[in-house]
Amino acid sequence: MKNLRVLLIAGGALLMGVSVFFLGLQAFNKEQQFIGSAIGTPAPQALDFELQQPDGTPFHLAAQRGKVVLIYLGYTNCPDFCPATLGKYRQIREQLGEEAADVVFVFITVDPDRDTPELIGDYMRRFDQGFIGLTGSLDELQKVWKGYGVGTPYRQDVDSEVGYVVMHSTRVWVIDKEGNLRITFPFEMNAADMAHDVQLLLDE
């Protein structure tokens, strides 16, 4: 009986140790792996572009090396996805604290006919003074839309004062400090998980 008791105690301790190990491993993996959709290895270079900021100065993606860049393609009259995503941008910035200085939050219009530089600038300031809104010629924008999975956005007439809505992708594209496309965030992803992935890229 004494030997049996010893074996049971030893077996229980072993099981507990294994459980603790796997719980620790699971926590480690959660910290080290992206929660968003990883693009793969080797990561492709992000499509470079140059577009215009609201004040008329150019924004060149290649000039952002050394920082993590988040790109979302939307429009200022969007009733739902765009303001919700920019709200997540703001939460990400808050959660990263001082390290947010090394993250560039970009919004590119898919509705250049209505999104004037002034309107984009006002729209960005509603969320955060540091967010970058961009527009450009139709040719310039079409290259970016295609390169970041939007294709050609199309309009759908609606019975409201806005006149039409623009159907577009709702994903956020994430570019690492070396200019590589690393992750995309689906619309359903919450800001805390997005901030987790951005932090991993900042730590690389």
N, C-alpha and C positions, 0 to 999 in steps of 0.2 A: 504493500500500500504506500509505504514511504517513497519507494522508487517511482511509483505511478504518479504520486503527487508532484514529485520533482520534475518528471517529464511533462506533466500538464502545465506547470508553472513556466518551464523552459519554452514549451511550445507557444504558450500565450505571449510570452515576452518576444519571441521571434515574430509572431504575427503582428504584434504591435509595432515592432521595429520596421517591418516591411511596409505597414500601412503609413507610418510616419514618413518613410523614404519616398513612397509614391506621392503622398500629399505634397511633400517638399518639391519633388520633381515637377509635379503639375503646376505649382506656384511659380517655379523657375521658368518653365516653358511659357507660362502666361506672360511673364515679364520680358522674355527674350523674343517672342514671336509676334508678328503683326496680327492685329485683330481684323484690319481691313483686308481687301483683296490684293495680295502681293502679285506683282506683275511677272516675276520670274527671274531666273538667273541664266546668263548675265542680263542685267537690267538694261533696256535700250536707252539710248540718249533721247531726252525730251526734244520735241520739235522746237527749234529756236524761232523766235519772232521778235518783231519790234512794232509796238502799237503806241497810241497816243494817250497820255493821261489828260484829265480834265483841264489842267492848266496849259496844255499844249506841248509839254515836254515829252520826249520819247521815253518809253519803257522798253528796255532790251533784256530779254530773258537771260542771255548769256552773262550779263553784268551782275546777275544775282548769285553767282558761284560763291560758295562758302555759307550759303543760307539755304534753309528748307523752304520750298515754294509750294503753296497750295493754290490751285487754279479751279475756278468754278465759272461755267458759262451760263449766263442767264440774262434777265432784262428787268428794267425798273418797274414795269407795269405788271410784273408777275404777281398773282394773287396769293401764292402759297409756298411753293418750293424755294424760290429765291430768298424771300425774307427769312424763311426758316433756316436756310443754310447759312446766311450771313449772321443770323443769331447764334448758330453753332460756332462760326468763326470767332465771334466775340467771346463765347464761353471758353474756347480753346486758348485764346490769348490770355484770358484771366487765369486759367489753370496753369499755364506755363510760367506765369510770373515774369521775372526778369529775362528768362531765356526766350521769351516771345520776341525779343529784339532781333533774334536770328531767324525769324520766320517771316516770310513775305506772303500776305494774304491778298490774292488777286481775284478780281471779278471782271469777266470779259463779256461784252454785250452780244446777244444774238438778235438784237432788234435795233440796228443802227439808224433806221428811219426815224424812230421816235427818241432813242436814247442819245440826246445831244451831250457833248462834253459837260455842259453846265448841269444838266439833269443827273448825269452819272455822278458828278462830284457831290451834289446835294444828297443823293441817295446813299453814297458811301458814308457821308458825315452823320447820317441818321444812325449808323451802326458803330462806326469807329473812325476817328480822324486818320488813323494809320492804314486803313484798307485802301487798296489801289484799284480804281475802276478804269477800264481801258476800252477804247474804240479805235476805229481806223477806217480805211476805205473798204468797200465791199470785197475787193480782191484780196486785201490783206486779211480781212476777217475770215473769208471763206477758207483760206489755207489753214488758219488756226482751228476753225470749226472741224475741218476734216481731220487734222492732225490729232485732235483731242476728242475724237469719237462722237461728234455731234452731227457730222455730215452737213446737209443744208437744212437748217431749221425752217419749218413751214408754219404759216399762219392759219388760224382757225377762227372764223368770225363768231362772235358771241353777241348776245342781246344785252349789252351793257354799255356804259359810257366809255369804256376803254376801246371799244370797237373790235378788237381781235386779241387773241392770246397766241403765244408762240410756243409750239411744241418743241421741246429740247431735252437733252440729257440732264439728269439730276445728280450725276456723280461729281465728286471732287477728285482732281488729279493731284498727286503728291510727288514732288521732285526733290531728290536728295541734294546734298551740298556739292556733289560732283556733276550735277546736271542730268542725272539719270531718273527715268520714270520708275518709281519703286512700288507705289500702292495706289489704289483707288478706293474712295470711301463711298459706299452706297448711301442713298438718302436716309435709309432707315437707321444708319449707324448713329449712336449718340456721341455727344461732344467729348465725354470723358474717355471713351475708347479711341476717338480720333486723337485726342491729346496724348494718350499713351503711345500711339504709333509715331506721332511727330517727335515725341521725346526720345524714342529709340533712334530715330534718324539724327537728332541733334547730338546724341551721345556717341555716334560712330566716329 
